[in-house]
Amino acid sequence: MSRRCELTGKGPMSGNNVSHANNKTRRRFLPNLQDVSLMSEALGASFKLRISSAALRTVDHRGGFDAFLAKAKDDELSSKALKIKKDIAKAQVAAA
């Protein structure tokens, strides 16, 4: 399983461990990924995704899962999230 957020595309970064003697060794900074279930109001279903904690706060800030996906860029989303986004768009067009 890749260490990448399915909604924001956030992945590992690299940097240095710096000791007290100023020795530098390479390290990885991993994103804080969580397995969560997000509910879609348009589809009436929940979806299990692996997203970062920052993405979860952004979903709440934008007004829910449907609103987040409506504003999200397609190139940042995983294939699973992109399919959910298209299904939500179809359901909203059918409801209108």
C-alpha positions as CSV (number, residue, x, y, z in Angstrom):
1,M,0.0,0.0,0.0
2,S,1.5,3.3,-1.0
3,R,1.9,6.1,1.6
4,R,-0.1,8.6,-0.4
5,C,-3.3,10.5,0.6
6,E,-6.1,9.5,-1.8
7,L,-7.7,13.0,-1.7
8,T,-4.7,15.5,-1.7
9,G,-1.9,13.4,-3.2
10,K,0.3,14.2,-0.2
11,G,3.2,11.7,0.0
12,P,6.5,11.1,1.8
13,M,9.1,13.9,1.9
14,S,12.8,13.6,2.6
15,G,15.1,15.5,4.8
16,N,17.9,15.1,7.4
17,N,18.3,13.9,10.9
18,V,20.7,16.3,12.5
19,S,22.5,15.2,15.6
20,H,23.9,17.3,18.4
21,A,27.3,17.0,16.7
22,N,25.7,18.3,13.5
23,N,26.0,14.9,11.7
24,K,23.4,14.6,9.0
25,T,21.7,11.4,7.9
26,R,18.9,11.1,5.4
27,R,15.4,10.3,6.7
28,R,11.8,10.3,5.4
29,F,8.9,12.4,6.7
30,L,5.7,10.3,6.2
31,P,2.2,11.8,6.0
32,N,-0.2,11.1,8.9
33,L,-2.5,8.7,7.0
34,Q,-5.7,7.4,8.5
35,D,-8.3,4.9,7.3
36,V,-11.6,6.6,7.4
37,S,-15.1,6.1,6.1
38,L,-16.6,9.2,4.5
39,M,-20.3,9.6,3.7
40,S,-21.6,11.0,0.4
41,E,-24.9,12.8,0.8
42,A,-25.6,12.6,-3.0
43,L,-25.1,8.9,-3.3
44,G,-26.2,7.9,0.2
45,A,-23.3,5.6,0.7
46,S,-20.0,5.6,2.7
47,F,-16.6,5.0,1.2
48,K,-13.4,3.8,2.9
49,L,-10.4,5.9,2.0
50,R,-6.8,6.3,3.3
51,I,-6.4,10.1,3.7
52,S,-4.2,12.4,5.7
53,S,-5.3,14.2,8.8
54,A,-4.9,17.5,7.0
55,A,-7.2,16.3,4.3
56,L,-9.8,15.2,6.8
57,R,-9.8,18.8,8.3
58,T,-10.2,20.2,4.8
59,V,-13.2,18.0,4.1
60,D,-14.9,19.3,7.2
61,H,-13.9,22.9,6.3
62,R,-15.3,22.7,2.8
63,G,-18.7,21.4,4.0
64,G,-18.5,17.7,3.5
65,F,-17.2,15.0,1.2
66,D,-19.3,16.0,-1.8
67,A,-18.3,19.6,-1.6
68,F,-14.6,18.7,-1.2
69,L,-14.6,16.5,-4.3
70,A,-16.4,19.1,-6.4
71,K,-13.6,21.6,-5.8
72,A,-10.7,19.0,-5.9
73,K,-8.3,18.8,-8.9
74,D,-8.5,15.6,-10.8
75,D,-4.7,15.1,-11.0
76,E,-4.4,15.1,-7.2
77,L,-7.2,12.4,-6.6
78,S,-6.6,8.7,-6.7
79,S,-8.4,6.6,-9.2
80,K,-10.9,5.4,-6.6
81,A,-11.6,9.0,-5.5
82,L,-11.9,10.2,-9.1
83,K,-14.6,7.5,-9.8
84,I,-16.5,8.6,-6.6
85,K,-16.3,12.2,-7.8
86,K,-17.8,11.3,-11.2
87,D,-20.6,9.2,-9.6
88,I,-21.5,12.1,-7.3
89,A,-21.6,14.5,-10.3
90,K,-23.9,12.1,-12.2
91,A,-26.2,11.8,-9.1
92,Q,-26.4,15.6,-8.7
93,V,-27.3,16.1,-12.4
94,A,-30.0,13.4,-12.1
95,A,-31.4,15.0,-9.0
96,A,-31.6,18.4,-10.5
